[in-house]
Amino acid sequence: MTYTTENLIASLTQDLKPVQRLASPGKRLLGWVALALPVSLVLGALVEQQSFAIVLGAREPFELAFERLSNGRSLVELAAILLTALTAGYAALATAQPGRSQKAWLLPVLPFAAWLALVTESCFTLYQQIGPDQFSFAPHWTCYPSVVATGAAPALVMVLLLKRGMLTSPTVTVALATLAASALGAVGLRLFHPPDATALLLMWQLIATVTFLGLAALASSYWTRRAASA
Amino acid sequence: MGYTETEKNCHVPQKRRKAALKRGGMNRIDHSSERQASARQERDRQWSAWMVQAQDGDGQAYQQLLAAVVPLLRAIVSKRINDPDKAEDVVQEILLSVHKNRHTYDPSLPFTPWLTTIAQRRTVDALRKIYRQGERETLVDEYPETFIEDETNTSPEDDLVFAMGDELNRALDTLPAGQRIAVELLKLREMTLKEASETSGMSVAALKVAMHRALKSLRGEMATRTEL
């Protein structure tokens, strides 16, 4: 007994309901930045303020942010980070919509390379300043709350946006989404976090974002299941 | 080189162009490839227009679209899957995916790349499933005995459901759309309630109710047909 393709088409087309079209990747990217960036900055500043109060007790995170915004090198690094977030975010959203060019993954290559080059240069300078004995790749647990605070909103909002699309190349899309969310979270870190954004911080940022994406995907499936059974 | 304007605009690779010129068949290639490209563009415009109407809830345009794309889907799938029954199942999976993701089509873009991306994705998924099943399952000529008693080991041909396959198909056609989809997904495709809910867009509760009503209707329908 087979259910014919013709029968299936008849079933699918009967009582057809209108659907809301998926917005273009550009519009969804704007929505992502508009929603996730302010939340990331506010949470990052709040967490850093707590850390300042406990550890340093003197300077406010906004003083540090103004200082970094007036520094040419910091501005270049910030521009590379923001450009990585925007291009990777656009590419992730474009690859999650069938029919769009899958070559969009090439967009973040240059900004990400520039960001990595600047991070590498920072690490090298730090290594020269403090020497091999002090230089360590061990996890700095005190940095983790800042990473979580700045990375959560970009990752969660990105997952919600991707859920509306269709993952035709899941690996590429998830990798791009991870990079985009990490980069947008890194904007807050670059502004408010006292130590310079070194390779170690970037590594932790990526680990944290993968965790967020996983948790957000699980939570999203749970809510979809609940909504479906309601 | 002395090409005509038509030849310059035609997308025939240079090697092929030279070979065709030697044979004296350039005009034939030009015209046929132009005609094909033009027909493909026209077809794409028509499909795109139907999809836009379908997104707005026009069932008739949607039916025309799905019926029109089936040959292309069969061509894509049969390139990778030789078994015609399995290939047709994959075509149906693609149609379900198209239905579930129809909101992702952007009317400013061509329709065919959107469709072929989904078709290729689902075909790859189906191939993975086939390979996985192949690793775990062993084909047997006859089903092994389940119980010692003879009456429990009837051949499929003797089974009432198989014997009445056509009747059951006709009975299925009498069901309303929602109930038919529930039977198709839960019983014929053996999906879980969650999978069926995600595929059809119906809630789990609605699927359960539709399945219950469908079975009741089918029982009644089959009883009537058996009496006849």
Interface residues (C-beta under 8 A of the other chain):
Chain A: M1 T2 Y3 T5 E6 N7 L8 I9 A10 S11 L12 T13 Q14 D15 L16 K17 P18 V19 Q20 R21 L22 S24 Q97 P98 G99 R100 R164 G165 M166 T168 T224 R225 A227 A228 S229 A230
Chain B: A54 Q55 D56 G57 D58 G59 Q60 Y62 Q63 L66 A67 V70 D85 E88 V91 Q92 L95 L96 S97 H99 N101 R102 H103 T104 Y105 D106 P107 L109 P110 F111 P113 W114 L115 T117 I118 R121 V161 F162 G165 L168 N169 L172 D173 A177 G178 R180 I181 E184 L188 K194 S197 E198 S203 V204 A205
